[in-house]
């Protein structure tokens, strides 16, 4: 398997399980309806771990353009491969979102809230203030990339490392995710947002493209800062 395919598969697994839990909690007549924030953040952490398990041995399981660019910015990943990795991540995220849509196919019509339907696919701020929302994404992604790098310095076995990254994402969601829904990953937000715009989702409403740049630019900046900070300290 190529690194390109591995990044597609790993990111698709991440989004299928991550967006899937949001669908379960948000959509009407789901057995998981209203399970709450802890269920969402815990499942997202496990989703990241499963994505890492799926592709880590082959591609390094970046699954996130902010990770890819962050690593490249400090010389830990070749810039020549960055576009290919990001393209694969976007494809995987789109595929994962389509699978979530298919999984919950009867529930879209049963759910009146356009906001709840959009939340399955992408993030939205609790208080809309683009500058402050981007700052939140920068801080969250800084912690993600900085944390991934210091987890990597401990020479953990691959399985333990994957679970550690999942726990990192879990605690970021619990601690820092409230203001924006913690995209901390441009592909995680943009790929499914494109799926929301394209798919024939019953009564879906708009895809909120006015906000879409925040969970793309913020995480890239945060990832670069996190990588440079790690390099500076360690």
C-alpha positions, 0 to 999 in steps of 0.5 A: 500500500502506498503512503497516499492510499494509507493517508486516505484510509486513515483519514477516512477511518478518523472521519467515519468514526468522529463525524459518526459520533456527532451524528449519533448524538445530534440526529433525531431518533438516533439511539445515541441522541443527546449523549453529550459532549463527553461522548463526542470528545471521547469517541473523537479521541478513539477515532484518531487512535483508530486512524493512526492504527490504520495507517501509521506503519505506512504513512506515519498517520499524519491524517491532518494537514496541520501535522504535515505542514508542521513537521515539514516546517521543522525539517521532519517531513519533505516539503515535496510530499506535502501536497500529496499528503494533504490531497489524500487527507482531503479525499479520505475526509470526504469519503468518511463524511459520505459514509456517515451520511449513508449510515444515518440515511433515514435520520436526516429527514427526521431532524429539522435543525439545519445547525445539527445537520451541519455540525455532523460534518464540520465545526461552528463557533459557539460565539462567532468572532472570527479573530478569537475563533481562529486564536482558539484553533491556533492554541488547540492545534499548537497543543496537538502538534506539540503533544504529538512531537513530545509523545514521539520522543518517548519511544513508545511502542506503536500501539501505545503511541496511537492510544496516547495521541487519541488521549491527547485529542480527547483532552484537547476536546474536553479542555479547549474544544468548547469555543469552536468545536476544535477542528484542529485539522483543516482536512477534518473540517473542509473535506466533510464541509464539501460533502455537506455542500454536495450531498442530497441531505434532506433540508440541510441548509447552507454549508457556512462557507463564511466561517470555513477559512477559520478551521483551515488557517488557524490549525495550519498556524497552530501546527507550525507554531507547535512544531517550532516550539518543540524544536526550540525546547527539545 
